[in-house]
Amino acid sequence: MAYDAVAPGSSQQSDPFTPPSDSVLWRKDFLLGAATASYQIEGAVSEDGRLPSIWDTFSATPGKVLAGDTGAVACDHYHRWEGDLDLLSRLNFEAYRMSVAWPRVMDEAGRPNRKGLDFYKRLLGKLKEKGLQTFVTLYHWDLPQHLEDRGGWLNRETAYRFADYADLMSRELSGHVDAWMTLNEPWCSAFLGYGNGHHAPGLANLRYATQAMHHLLLAHGLGTQALRANDPSSMKGIVANVGRGTGETSSAADQRAAHLFEVQHNAWILDPLLKGEYPSDLWELWPGAEPLVLEGDLQTIAAPLDFLGINYYFRTNVKSDGAHGFIESPLPDVERTQMGWEVSPDGLRDLLTGFHGTYANLPPIYITENGMASDDKVHNGAVEDPQRITFLKRHLAAVDQAVKQGVDIRGYFVWSLLDNFEWAYGYERRFGVVHVDYGTQQRTVKRSGELIAKFIEARKTKR
Ligand code: FCB
């Protein structure tokens, strides 16, 4: 198969990735980047004063992570960061989304840890030197364990500690960051962390999940105030993972089930952020699980955003549970990834156009994560990942369609630059456009990475 990128307008029959010439993807101001997160790649968990995080504790607990994997070494990025940033340049990416490990940069008393801060200063300085735009997430799930010991996100105080952290980071890193994201996927932190226990800290109580969500969103609001005060010229946003829900049949009950699926996955987060209220349907799904909300909290949470980060992976088909909820009803004979997730680019387009219709004040959007896992292997120094190539191409086409239907989307970050520690699934699930051999730490650019690089190169030289 020929993998050469082609110039816009020429025949693209043999090229499995390059977008058609009328795609928004050819616009030079549409940002193309790659994303990672601290715990998933850094390793070096007890170096230079880093404190334990909830993911160190959780992954060391037998039975929590597949094969007993932990982030102790991961991609050893803490030591190999320069080589990894060279990979970003080699792949022609224009932007990098990364996260800061909170337990690396602050001690238990809230004082700065210079060695941890210097790591991120060097890294961000190098990214700027290379001409990449920097998108920095403050909280990609690695809560300091000492805060969890005081109740974690169930304790309102954690939101204020997060604001202190945002304050420190924006004072220290102001000028190094183009776009700040307070939180990555509060749905996962709240629901998987406190609602069903699949993620750290591993608690399972719905009432906990809604209270944790409220404190996470409050942390976002308070943190954003600090970021605005210290670093006025950067963009401030938050990242939400969103899910498309469709009903098994066109019956009113199944359609209602699909609606409730999307309320639980999307509106639970987006309504407080963009409307200043929780969706009332949520309490139909989860009667009695309303969080304690203090006067003024929702105003803090709903302060204007400069952008919204959207992470999208799959669609879920559901049916009514016969009462007030939904149950999953997986479709047979659909394409799935190594995660078992259904491949559905239309789901992404439909969600984006739906949000555009629902939220009058929807800020500009960046797709801050999209990608897929496959069981990739190195053969003769190369990694062929045809499913990923088609997946990315189709999801980028869905983004293009949404833009053409009026949604303001400014960029797209592939998840992920590197194969990495995939949370409860450990190292088995490979999401990278670069393969990592965890025995030798050897990096091998996958075919998908080569094609992205060729496309960005072709775009740069396009007149
Ligand atoms: C998202 C996470 C990211 C990665 C992808 C596959 O939920 O934000 O860290 O694990 O899923």
Residues whose N, C-alpha, C, O or C-beta is under 5 A from the ligand:
A	BS01	FCB	A37 E185
